[in-house]
Amino acid sequence: MHSLPLFRSNMAAAAVKTVLKTVKPHVPLIKFPARTPNLPQSNTFEGAVSKAENKSNSTNSLTSNRKAIDSAQLPFKYRRKPLTDEEIEIIEKGGLLK
């Protein structure tokens, strides 16, 4: 009786080996370009900190130049539809109850 579990584990190991031999690794069909330029990497902590500071400063300057658009400036097809009286009533009551 003790050889039966050993036999099963050997069979399982053989099955795993067979599967690993036949299964090919996934190769993506799309190759994505690098999103950041390749900069020489420094091994020092100070270099990493200065790079992080430069990156955050450039990000802040880019986002500070942008201004939010008021919804009244949007074309009609992109504007939010006005709520009906029925929808307002449902919201005020806490939503639909089933």
C-alpha distances in whole Angstrom, upper triangle without the diagonal:
4,6,6,8,10,10,12,14,15,16,18,20,21,22,24,25,27,28,30,31,33,34,37,39,41,45,48,50,53,54,56,59,59,60,62,64,62,64,64,61,62,60,62,62,65,65,62,64,68,66,64,68,69,67,67,71,71,69,71,74,73,72,75,77,76,77,75,77,78,77,80,81,78,79,78,75,73,75,73,74,76,74,75,76,73,71,73,73,69,68,71,69,65,64,63,61,59
4,6,6,7,9,11,12,13,15,16,18,19,21,22,24,25,27,28,30,31,33,36,37,40,43,46,49,51,52,54,57,57,58,60,62,60,61,61,58,59,57,59,58,62,62,59,61,65,63,62,65,67,64,65,69,69,67,69,72,71,70,73,75,74,75,74,75,77,76,79,79,77,78,77,74,72,74,72,73,75,73,75,76,73,70,72,72,68,68,70,68,65,64,63,61,59
4,6,5,6,9,10,10,12,14,15,16,18,20,21,22,24,26,27,29,30,33,35,38,41,44,47,49,50,52,55,55,57,58,60,58,60,60,57,58,56,58,58,62,62,59,61,64,62,61,65,66,64,65,68,68,66,69,72,70,69,73,75,73,75,73,75,76,75,79,79,76,77,77,74,72,73,71,73,75,73,75,76,73,71,73,73,69,68,71,69,66,64,63,62,60
4,5,5,6,9,10,11,12,14,15,16,18,20,21,23,24,26,27,28,32,33,36,40,42,45,48,49,51,54,54,56,57,59,58,59,59,57,58,56,58,58,62,61,59,61,64,62,60,64,65,63,63,67,67,65,67,70,69,68,71,73,71,73,71,73,74,73,76,76,74,74,74,71,69,71,69,70,72,70,72,73,70,68,70,70,66,66,68,66,63,61,60,59,57
4,5,5,6,9,10,10,12,14,15,16,18,20,21,22,24,26,27,30,31,34,37,40,43,45,46,48,51,51,53,54,56,55,56,56,54,55,53,55,54,58,58,55,57,60,58,57,60,62,59,60,64,64,61,64,67,65,64,68,70,68,70,68,69,71,70,73,73,71,71,71,68,66,68,66,67,69,68,69,71,68,65,67,67,63,63,65,63,60,59,58,56,54
4,5,5,6,9,10,10,12,14,15,17,18,20,21,23,25,26,29,30,33,36,39,42,45,46,47,50,50,52,53,55,53,55,54,52,53,51,53,53,57,57,54,56,59,57,56,60,61,59,59,63,63,61,64,67,65,64,68,70,68,70,69,70,72,71,74,74,71,72,72,69,67,69,67,69,71,69,71,73,70,67,69,69,65,65,67,66,62,61,60,59,57
4,6,5,6,9,10,11,12,14,15,17,18,20,21,23,24,28,29,32,36,38,41,44,45,47,50,50,52,54,56,54,56,55,53,55,52,55,55,59,58,55,58,61,59,58,61,62,60,61,64,64,62,65,67,66,65,69,70,69,71,69,71,72,71,75,74,71,72,72,69,67,69,67,69,71,70,71,73,70,67,69,70,66,65,68,66,63,61,60,59,57
4,5,5,6,9,10,10,12,14,15,16,18,20,21,22,26,27,30,33,36,39,41,43,45,48,48,50,51,53,52,54,54,52,53,51,54,53,57,56,54,56,59,57,55,59,60,57,58,62,62,59,62,65,63,62,66,67,66,67,66,67,69,68,71,71,68,69,69,65,64,65,64,65,67,66,67,69,66,63,66,66,62,61,64,63,59,57,56,55,53
4,5,5,6,9,10,10,12,14,15,16,18,20,21,24,25,28,31,34,37,40,41,42,45,45,47,49,51,49,51,51,48,50,48,50,50,54,53,50,53,55,53,52,56,57,54,55,59,59,57,59,62,60,60,63,65,63,65,64,65,67,66,70,69,67,67,68,64,62,64,62,64,66,65,67,68,66,63,65,65,61,61,63,62,58,57,56,55,53
4,5,5,6,9,10,11,12,14,15,17,19,20,23,25,28,31,34,37,40,40,42,45,45,47,49,51,49,51,50,48,50,48,50,51,54,54,51,53,56,54,53,57,58,55,56,60,60,58,60,63,62,61,65,66,65,67,65,67,69,68,71,71,68,69,69,66,64,66,64,66,68,67,69,71,68,65,67,68,64,63,66,65,61,60,59,58,56
4,5,5,6,9,10,11,12,14,15,17,18,22,24,26,30,33,35,38,39,41,44,45,47,49,51,49,51,51,49,51,49,52,52,55,54,52,54,57,55,54,57,58,56,57,60,60,58,60,63,61,61,64,66,64,66,65,66,68,66,70,70,67,67,67,64,62,64,63,64,67,65,67,69,66,64,66,66,63,62,65,63,60,58,57,56,54
4,5,5,6,9,10,11,12,14,15,16,20,21,24,27,30,33,35,37,39,42,42,44,46,48,46,48,48,46,48,46,49,49,52,51,49,51,54,51,50,54,55,52,53,57,56,54,57,60,58,57,61,62,61,62,61,62,64,63,66,66,63,64,64,61,59,61,59,61,63,62,64,66,63,60,62,63,59,58,61,60,56,55,54,53,51
4,5,5,6,9,10,11,12,14,15,18,20,23,26,29,32,35,35,37,40,40,42,44,46,44,46,46,44,45,44,46,46,50,49,47,49,52,49,49,52,53,51,52,55,55,53,56,58,57,56,60,61,60,62,61,62,64,63,67,66,63,64,65,61,59,61,60,62,64,63,65,67,65,62,64,64,61,60,63,62,58,56,56,55,54
4,5,5,6,9,10,11,13,14,17,19,23,26,29,31,34,35,38,40,41,43,45,47,45,47,47,45,47,45,48,49,52,51,48,51,54,51,50,54,55,52,54,57,56,55,57,60,58,58,61,63,61,63,62,64,66,65,68,67,64,65,65,62,60,62,61,63,65,65,67,69,66,63,65,66,63,62,65,64,60,58,57,57,55
4,5,5,6,9,10,11,12,16,18,20,24,27,29,32,33,36,39,40,42,44,45,44,46,46,45,47,45,48,48,52,51,48,51,53,50,49,53,54,51,52,56,55,53,56,58,56,56,59,61,59,61,60,61,63,62,65,65,62,62,62,59,57,59,58,60,62,61,63,65,63,60,62,63,59,59,62,61,57,55,54,54,52
4,5,5,6,9,10,10,14,15,18,21,24,27,30,31,33,36,36,38,40,42,41,43,43,41,43,42,44,45,48,47,44,47,49,47,46,49,50,47,49,52,51,49,52,55,53,53,56,58,56,58,57,58,60,59,63,62,59,60,60,57,55,57,56,58,60,59,61,64,61,58,60,61,58,57,60,59,55,53,53,52,51
4,5,5,6,9,10,13,15,18,21,24,27,30,30,33,36,36,38,40,42,40,42,42,40,42,41,44,44,48,47,44,47,49,47,46,50,50,48,49,53,52,50,53,55,54,54,57,58,57,59,58,60,62,61,64,64,61,61,62,59,57,59,58,60,63,62,64,66,64,61,63,64,61,59,62,62,58,56,56,56,54
4,5,5,6,9,12,14,17,20,24,26,29,30,33,36,37,39,41,43,41,44,44,42,44,43,46,47,50,49,46,49,51,48,48,52,52,49,51,54,53,51,54,57,54,54,58,59,58,60,59,60,62,61,64,64,60,61,61,58,56,59,58,59,62,62,64,66,64,61,63,64,61,60,63,62,59,56,56,56,54
4,5,5,6,9,12,14,18,21,23,26,27,30,33,34,36,38,40,39,41,42,40,43,42,45,45,48,47,44,47,49,46,45,49,49,46,48,51,50,48,51,53,51,51,55,56,54,56,55,56,58,57,61,60,57,57,58,54,52,55,54,56,58,58,60,62,60,57,59,60,57,56,59,58,55,53,52,52,51
4,6,5,8,10,13,16,19,22,25,25,28,31,31,34,36,37,36,38,38,37,39,38,41,42,45,43,41,44,46,43,42,46,46,44,45,49,48,46,49,51,49,49,53,54,52,55,54,55,57,56,60,59,56,57,57,54,52,54,54,56,58,58,60,63,60,57,59,61,57,56,59,59,55,53,53,53,52
4,6,8,10,14,16,20,22,25,26,29,31,32,35,37,38,37,39,39,38,40,40,43,44,47,45,43,46,48,45,44,48,48,45,47,51,49,48,51,53,51,51,55,56,54,57,56,57,59,59,62,61,58,58,59,56,54,56,56,58,61,61,63,65,63,60,62,64,60,59,62,62,58,56,56,56,55
4,6,10,12,15,18,20,23,25,28,31,32,35,37,38,37,40,40,39,42,41,45,45,48,46,44,47,49,46,45,49,49,46,48,51,49,48,51,53,50,51,54,55,54,56,55,56,58,57,60,59,56,56,57,54,52,55,54,56,59,59,61,63,61,58,60,62,58,57,61,60,57,55,54,54,53
4,7,9,12,15,17,20,22,25,28,29,31,34,35,34,37,38,37,39,39,42,42,45,43,41,44,45,42,42,46,46,43,44,47,46,44,47,49,47,47,51,52,50,52,51,52,54,53,57,56,53,53,53,50,48,51,50,52,55,55,57,60,58,55,57,58,55,54,57,57,53,51,51,51,50
4,6,9,12,14,17,19,21,24,26,28,31,32,31,34,35,34,37,37,40,40,43,41,39,41,43,40,40,43,43,40,42,45,43,42,45,47,44,45,48,49,48,50,49,50,53,52,55,54,51,51,52,49,47,50,49,51,54,54,57,59,58,54,57,58,55,54,57,57,54,51,51,52,51
4,6,10,13,15,16,19,21,22,25,27,29,28,31,31,31,33,33,36,37,39,37,35,38,39,36,36,39,39,36,38,41,40,38,41,43,41,41,45,46,44,47,46,47,50,49,52,51,48,49,50,46,44,47,47,49,52,52,55,57,56,52,54,56,53,52,55,55,51,49,49,50,49
4,6,9,12,13,16,19,20,23,25,27,26,29,31,30,33,33,36,36,39,37,34,37,38,35,34,38,37,34,36,39,37,36,39,41,38,38,42,43,41,44,43,44,46,45,49,47,44,45,46,43,41,43,43,45,49,49,51,54,52,49,51,53,50,49,52,52,49,47,46,48,47
4,6,9,10,13,16,18,20,23,24,24,27,29,28,31,32,35,35,38,35,33,36,37,33,33,37,36,33,35,38,36,34,38,39,36,37,41,41,40,42,42,43,45,45,48,46,43,44,45,42,40,43,43,45,48,49,51,54,53,50,52,54,51,49,53,53,50,48,48,49,48
4,6,7,10,13,15,18,21,22,22,26,28,28,31,32,35,35,37,34,32,34,35,32,31,35,34,31,32,35,33,31,35,36,33,34,38,38,36,39,38,39,42,41,44,42,40,40,41,38,36,39,39,42,45,46,48,51,50,47,49,51,48,46,50,50,47,45,45,47,46
4,7,10,13,16,18,21,23,23,27,29,29,33,34,37,37,39,36,34,36,37,33,33,36,35,32,34,36,34,32,36,37,34,34,38,38,36,39,38,39,41,41,43,42,39,39,40,37,35,38,39,41,45,45,48,51,50,47,49,51,49,47,51,51,48,46,46,48,47
4,6,10,13,15,18,20,21,24,27,27,31,32,35,35,37,34,31,34,34,30,30,33,32,29,31,33,30,29,32,33,30,31,34,34,33,35,35,35,38,38,40,39,36,36,37,34,33,36,36,39,42,43,46,49,48,45,47,50,47,45,49,50,47,45,45,47,47
4,7,9,12,15,16,17,21,23,24,27,29,32,32,33,30,28,31,31,27,27,30,29,26,28,31,28,27,30,31,28,29,33,33,32,34,34,35,38,38,41,39,36,37,39,36,34,37,38,40,44,45,48,51,50,47,49,51,49,47,50,51,48,46,47,49,49
4,7,8,12,14,15,18,21,22,25,27,29,30,31,28,26,28,28,24,24,27,26,22,25,27,24,23,27,27,24,25,29,29,28,31,31,32,35,35,38,36,33,34,36,33,31,34,35,38,41,43,46,49,48,45,46,49,47,45,48,49,46,44,45,47,48
4,6,9,10,12,15,18,19,23,25,27,28,29,25,24,26,26,22,22,25,23,20,23,25,22,21,25,25,23,24,28,27,27,30,30,32,35,35,38,36,34,34,37,34,32,35,36,39,43,44,47,50,50,47,48,51,49,46,50,51,48,46,47,50,50
4,6,7,8,12,15,16,19,21,24,24,25,22,20,22,22,18,19,22,20,17,20,22,19,19,22,23,21,22,26,26,25,29,30,31,35,35,38,36,34,35,38,36,33,36,37,40,43,45,48,51,51,47,48,51,49,46,49,51,48,46,48,50,51
4,7,9,12,15,16,19,22,23,23,24,21,19,21,20,16,16,19,17,14,17,19,16,15,19,19,17,19,22,22,22,25,26,28,31,32,35,33,31,32,35,33,30,33,34,37,40,42,45,48,48,44,45,48,46,44,46,48,45,44,45,48,49
4,6,8,12,13,16,19,20,20,21,17,16,18,17,13,14,16,14,11,14,16,14,14,17,18,16,18,21,22,22,25,27,29,32,33,36,34,33,34,37,35,33,35,36,40,42,44,47,50,50,47,47,50,48,46,48,50,47,46,48,50,51
4,6,10,12,15,18,20,20,20,17,16,18,17,13,15,17,14,13,16,17,15,15,19,19,18,20,23,23,24,27,29,31,35,36,39,36,35,37,40,38,35,38,39,43,45,47,51,54,54,50,51,54,52,49,52,54,51,50,52,54,55
4,7,9,12,15,17,18,19,15,14,17,16,13,15,18,16,14,18,19,17,18,22,22,21,23,26,26,27,31,32,35,38,40,42,40,39,41,43,42,39,41,42,46,49,50,54,56,56,53,53,56,54,52,54,56,53,52,54,56,57
4,6,9,13,14,16,16,12,12,15,13,10,13,15,13,13,16,17,16,17,21,21,21,23,25,26,27,31,33,35,39,41,43,41,40,42,45,44,41,43,44,48,50,51,55,58,58,54,55,58,56,53,55,57,54,53,55,57,59
4,7,10,12,14,14,11,11,15,14,11,14,17,15,15,19,20,19,20,23,24,24,26,28,29,31,34,36,39,42,44,47,45,44,46,49,47,44,46,47,51,53,55,58,61,61,57,58,61,59,56,58,60,57,56,58,60,61
4,7,9,11,12,9,9,12,12,10,13,15,15,15,18,19,19,20,23,24,24,26,29,30,31,35,36,39,42,44,47,45,44,46,49,48,45,46,47,51,53,54,58,60,60,57,57,59,58,55,57,58,55,55,57,58,60
4,6,8,9,6,7,11,11,10,12,15,15,15,18,20,20,21,24,25,26,28,29,31,33,36,38,41,44,46,49,47,46,49,51,50,47,49,49,53,55,56,60,62,62,58,58,61,59,56,58,60,56,56,58,60,61
4,7,9,7,8,11,12,12,14,16,17,18,20,22,23,24,26,27,28,30,32,34,35,38,40,43,46,48,51,49,48,51,54,52,49,50,51,54,56,57,61,63,63,59,59,62,60,56,58,60,57,56,58,60,61
4,5,5,7,9,10,11,13,15,16,17,19,20,22,23,25,26,28,29,31,33,34,37,39,42,45,47,50,49,48,51,54,53,49,50,51,55,56,57,61,63,63,59,59,61,59,56,58,59,56,56,58,60,61
4,5,5,6,9,10,11,12,14,15,17,18,20,21,23,25,26,27,28,31,32,35,37,40,43,45,48,47,46,49,52,51,47,48,49,52,54,54,58,60,60,56,56,58,56,53,55,56,53,53,56,57,59
4,5,5,6,9,10,11,12,14,15,16,18,20,21,23,24,26,27,29,31,34,36,39,42,44,47,46,46,49,51,51,47,48,49,52,54,55,58,60,60,57,56,59,57,54,55,57,54,54,57,58,60
4,5,5,6,9,10,11,12,14,15,17,18,20,21,23,24,26,28,30,33,35,38,41,43,46,44,44,47,50,49,45,47,47,51,53,54,57,60,60,56,56,58,57,53,55,57,54,54,56,58,60
4,6,5,6,9,10,10,12,14,15,16,18,20,21,23,24,26,28,31,32,36,39,41,44,42,42,45,47,46,43,44,44,48,50,51,54,56,57,53,52,55,53,50,52,54,50,50,53,55,56
4,5,5,6,9,10,11,12,14,15,16,18,20,21,22,25,26,29,31,34,37,39,42,41,41,44,46,46,42,43,43,47,49,49,53,55,55,52,51,54,52,49,50,52,49,49,52,54,55
4,5,5,6,9,10,10,12,14,15,17,18,20,21,23,25,28,30,34,37,39,42,40,40,43,46,45,42,43,44,47,49,50,54,56,56,53,52,55,53,50,52,54,51,51,54,55,57
4,5,5,6,9,10,11,12,14,15,17,18,20,22,23,27,29,32,35,37,40,38,38,41,44,43,39,41,41,45,47,48,52,54,55,51,50,53,52,48,50,52,49,49,52,54,55
4,5,5,6,9,10,10,12,14,15,16,18,20,22,25,26,30,33,35,38,36,36,39,41,41,37,38,39,43,44,45,49,51,51,48,47,50,48,45,47,49,46,46,48,50,52
4,5,5,6,9,10,10,12,14,15,16,19,21,23,25,29,32,34,37,35,36,39,41,41,37,38,39,43,44,45,49,51,52,48,47,50,49,45,47,49,46,46,49,51,53
4,6,5,6,9,10,11,12,14,15,17,19,22,25,28,31,34,36,34,34,37,40,40,36,38,39,42,44,45,49,51,52,48,48,51,50,46,48,50,48,48,50,53,55
4,5,5,6,9,10,11,12,14,16,17,21,23,26,29,31,34,32,32,35,38,37,33,35,36,39,41,43,46,49,49,45,45,48,47,44,45,48,45,45,47,50,51
4,5,5,6,9,10,11,12,14,16,19,20,24,27,29,32,30,30,34,36,36,32,33,34,38,39,40,44,46,47,43,43,45,44,41,43,45,42,42,45,47,49
4,5,5,6,9,10,10,13,15,18,20,24,27,29,32,30,30,34,36,36,33,34,35,38,40,41,45,47,48,45,44,47,46,42,44,47,44,44,47,49,52
4,5,5,6,9,10,11,13,17,19,22,25,28,30,28,29,31,35,34,31,32,33,37,39,41,44,47,48,44,44,47,46,43,44,47,44,44,47,49,51
4,5,5,6,9,10,11,15,17,20,23,25,28,26,26,29,32,31,28,29,30,34,36,37,41,43,44,40,40,43,42,39,41,43,41,40,43,46,48
4,5,5,6,9,10,13,15,19,21,24,27,25,25,29,32,31,28,29,30,33,35,36,40,42,43,40,39,42,41,38,39,42,40,40,43,45,48
4,6,5,6,9,12,15,18,21,24,26,24,25,28,31,31,28,29,30,34,36,38,41,43,45,41,41,44,43,40,42,44,42,42,45,48,50
4,6,6,7,11,13,16,20,22,24,22,22,25,28,28,25,26,28,32,33,35,39,42,43,39,39,42,42,38,40,43,41,40,43,46,48
4,5,5,8,10,14,17,19,22,20,20,23,26,26,23,24,25,29,30,32,36,38,39,36,35,39,38,35,37,39,37,37,40,43,45
4,5,8,10,14,17,20,22,20,21,24,27,28,24,25,26,30,31,33,37,39,40,37,36,39,39,36,37,40,38,38,41,44,47
4,7,10,13,16,19,21,18,20,23,26,26,23,24,26,30,31,33,37,39,41,38,37,40,40,37,39,42,40,40,43,46,48
4,7,9,13,16,18,15,16,19,22,23,20,20,22,26,27,30,33,36,37,34,33,37,37,34,35,39,37,36,39,42,45
4,6,9,13,14,12,14,17,20,21,18,18,20,23,25,27,31,33,35,32,31,34,34,31,33,36,34,34,37,40,43
4,6,9,12,10,11,15,17,18,15,15,16,20,21,23,27,29,31,28,27,31,31,28,29,32,31,31,33,37,39
4,6,8,7,8,11,14,15,12,12,14,17,18,21,25,27,29,26,26,29,29,27,29,32,31,30,33,36,39
4,5,5,7,11,13,15,12,10,12,15,16,18,22,24,26,24,23,26,27,24,26,29,28,28,31,34,37
4,5,5,9,10,11,9,7,8,11,12,15,19,21,23,20,20,24,24,22,24,27,26,25,28,32,34
4,6,8,9,12,10,8,10,12,13,16,19,21,24,22,21,25,26,24,25,29,28,28,30,34,36
4,7,9,12,10,9,12,15,16,19,22,25,27,25,24,28,29,27,28,32,31,30,33,36,39
4,6,8,6,6,10,12,14,18,21,24,26,23,23,27,27,25,28,31,30,29,31,34,37
4,6,6,7,10,12,14,18,21,24,26,24,24,28,28,27,29,32,31,30,31,35,37
4,5,5,8,9,12,15,17,21,22,21,21,25,25,24,27,30,29,28,29,33,34
4,6,8,9,13,16,18,22,23,21,22,25,25,24,27,30,29,27,28,32,33
4,7,9,12,15,18,22,23,20,21,25,24,23,26,28,27,26,27,31,32
4,6,9,12,15,18,20,17,18,22,22,20,23,26,25,23,25,29,31
4,6,9,12,15,17,14,15,18,18,17,19,22,21,20,21,25,27
4,6,9,13,14,12,13,16,16,16,18,21,20,19,20,24,26
4,6,10,12,10,10,14,15,14,16,18,19,17,19,23,25
4,7,8,6,6,10,11,10,12,15,15,14,16,19,22
4,5,5,6,9,10,11,12,14,16,14,15,19,21
4,5,5,6,9,10,11,12,14,14,15,18,20
4,5,5,6,9,10,11,13,11,11,14,17
4,5,5,6,9,10,11,9,10,14,16
4,5,5,6,9,10,10,12,15,18
4,5,5,6,9,9,10,13,16
4,5,5,6,5,6,9,13
4,5,5,5,8,11,15
4,5,7,10,13,16
4,6,8,9,13
4,7,8,12
4,6,10
4,7
4
